[in-house]
């Protein structure tokens, strides 16, 4: 007879309602019933404990006492767990109906694994639709470099981990980063196993710290502490910092931390766009590793940053032009019609078309999400970028679907200032700053929706004016 192990679920709680109800309902629906829940409540005042005490569908062990932190709450719950397998749960995460059964099956399939994890579903995020995240297979160097990450959609083998199943309470955030790194080093990275399956739904909004822009500075501080411990970091310039060994460690540290800040910058741009917190992480990535190719890619996303490819120099701009030029001071220096938009051969074979309808030129994108449709080269070598501000003004008179317009660098396949056009049958103007940064073309492509989009383009104009500090964007 196949052994049916007891699965312990560790759940720290502090005023977890109303999301806690959804998490408990997820446990009620589990197909595998040999599990028990260990709740560590930090003196909730919202009725969480009374609700938990009313649950009779499975064993719940509740301790209510003040925790020093969320990490402390997890550790107290983990210490009370008795099963060979342990799931670390959260109030805003909902296990799929067969999740625990999958975890038990995975542990039989990989009896030497210390942690087995799969993918997760993210809802209520900035994408307007559920999104599935499937991590890559675990590799410690990739993990430290932020080229992959694990999820909480998994199970720990408490019997194999023993005293190593704890979180570092000196860290304010990201204790899982320290735990995964420690497990990989002490047990072998091959014993952290990724499975190609989704077992959980989690929130992708401000209920999760990963979706709070203000939390990223602390993420960076805590991860830097972890990296410095692992590398035995010695400050550059100190007596112990010389020699090939220390120089290699210094290089590894700079490369890892640069990649960390670049990854954070990419995540923050998706959350808040070209905001100061995004630019801070781009600048930090550059300070650690100026030659990293991703720096130029990130810099082109910002109207406030200038990157010089020859010198690898990244600077913050002064007197950034406003997004919309003041009509009283900007003048048209070149006009183009819709014929400036060209369709490449492979784009046409993918479904991009240009037709005349309703007395206007209408471009239709391919059906596939994010596929390119048309491009207008805007090479204007005579412009005085040091003495003038410049904009590309695009007038549209029809928009359907989710078409996207942006400035584009075809040499490096980099987009800047991408805008999703609003559906309309009336004339509407869109503005893009035209800069000396390689993005010298106007690009039309399909957006996130997997169906063709269409845009009627009436005119493309280049505008210019002398800089006026009173109009500069802060």
Protein Blocks (a to p, Z undefined) as FASTA:
>chain_A
ZZddddddddddehkbfklmmmmmmmmmpmblcbcdddddehiaehmmmmmmmpckbccd
ddddddfbfklmmmmmmmmpmbfbdcdddfkbccdfklmmmmmmmmmmmmmbcbdcdddd
dehianopacddddddddfklmmnopaccdfbbcddfklnmmmlccdfkbfbhklmmmmm
mmmmmnopklpccddddfbdcdfbfkbmklgmklmmmmmmmmmmmmmmmnopacehiakl
gcjklmmmmmmmmmmmmmmmmmmmmmmmmmnopafklmmmmmmmmmmmmmlmklmmmmmm
pckbccdfklopacddehiacfbdcfklgccfbdcdfklpccdfklmmnopacddeehia
cddddfbghiafbdcdfbdfkbcfklcccddddddfbdehjdddddddfknopaehiacd
dddfbdcddddddddehpacccddddfbdcddddddfbdcdddddddfklpcZZ
